[in-house]
C-alpha cells in the first residue's frame, strides 16, 4: 500500500467533491513522499535527486521511480507534480476498477468526474481508513489540500521532515495555481458570453 492509493481511496470513500486535477497533483506528491521514504530520492532544495533504484512492489511507484530525471540539473518538485500528475487520478481509478477494488456506487452523489464507483471493503480500504482515523500527518495534510477536511488547523500539520514539508507545500501551491487558472477561465467565459449577449 502507498500513501497515494490511501489518498485516492479516502477521496472516494468520504464522497467529497474532489477535482481530478487537484487530486492528481496530490497523488503525484504522495508518490514522491513515498519515494523519499523508500530512499529512492532525496531533495536538494526543490530539486529531486534520485538515489539507487529501489525494490518496489507497487505498479505506480515503479512507474514514478522509472520516470525520475537522473541527470543534473535535476527536476524541480513543482515540475514533477505537473508532469507526473497529468491524468493520474484517472489512472488510479482505472487500476482499482481493474483489480475489483471499486464497485458501482449506489448513491447519485459522485466523488468526482463521471465515475459512479466506490471502494469495495478490502484490506486496502480498511488500512486507508485506519490511517485517516489516526490522522496520519502526511495523509491528512494532502487530503486537506484537495478539500477533504479532517478538522485540523494549518498550524497542526505534524510534519517533522523538511523534504516532506517541501513536497506538501509545493502540492498546496500547485493546487492553488490550478484553482486560479480555473477562475480566470470562468471569468473569460463569462465575459465572452456577455459580449454575445449584448447590452
NORRAWO-V862343 format. One record per pair of residues at least 24 apart in sequence whose ideal C-beta (glycine too) atoms are under 7 Angstrom apart, sorted by the first residue. I is the first residue (numbers start at 1). J is the second residue. D is the distance in whole Angstrom. If there is no record, write none. Layout:
# NORRAWO-V862343
i=(I;I)
j=(J;J)
d=(D;D)
This chain:
# NORRAWO-V862343
i=(1;1;2;2;2;2;2;3;3;3;3;3;4;4;4;4;5;5;6;6;6;6;7;7;7;8;8;9;9;9;9;10;10;10;10;11;11;11;12;12;12;12;13;13;13;14;15;15;16;16;16;17;18;18;18;18;18;19;20;20;20;20;21;22;22;22;23;23;23;24;24;24;24;24;25;25;25;25;25;25;26;26;26;26;27;27;27;27;28;28;28;28;28;29;29;29;29;29;30;31;31;31;31;32;32;32;33;33;33;34;35;35;36;36;40;41;42;43;43;46;46;46;47;47;47;47;48;48;48;48;49;77;77;77;78;78;81;81;81;82;93;138;141;142;142;145;145;145;146)
j=(124;127;30;34;58;60;61;30;33;34;138;139;30;31;34;60;92;124;127;128;131;139;139;142;143;89;92;119;124;125;128;128;132;143;148;111;146;148;111;117;118;119;119;125;129;148;109;111;111;147;148;112;111;112;146;147;148;112;89;90;112;113;178;146;175;178;89;112;146;85;86;87;88;89;81;85;171;174;175;178;142;145;146;171;85;88;89;92;80;81;84;85;88;81;142;167;168;171;142;60;61;64;84;77;80;167;138;164;167;61;64;65;163;164;65;68;163;163;166;76;77;166;73;74;75;76;74;75;77;80;74;166;167;170;170;174;170;171;174;174;117;164;168;168;171;171;172;175;175)
d=(6;5;7;5;5;7;6;4;6;5;6;6;4;5;7;6;7;7;7;4;6;6;6;5;6;7;5;5;7;6;4;5;5;6;7;6;7;6;5;7;6;6;5;7;7;6;6;5;6;6;5;7;6;5;5;6;7;6;5;7;5;6;5;5;5;6;4;7;5;4;7;7;4;5;5;5;6;5;6;7;5;6;5;6;7;5;6;6;7;5;4;4;6;6;6;5;7;4;6;6;6;4;7;7;6;5;6;5;5;6;6;6;5;7;5;7;7;4;6;5;5;6;7;4;7;6;5;5;6;6;5;6;6;5;5;6;6;6;5;7;7;6;5;7;7;6;5;5;7)
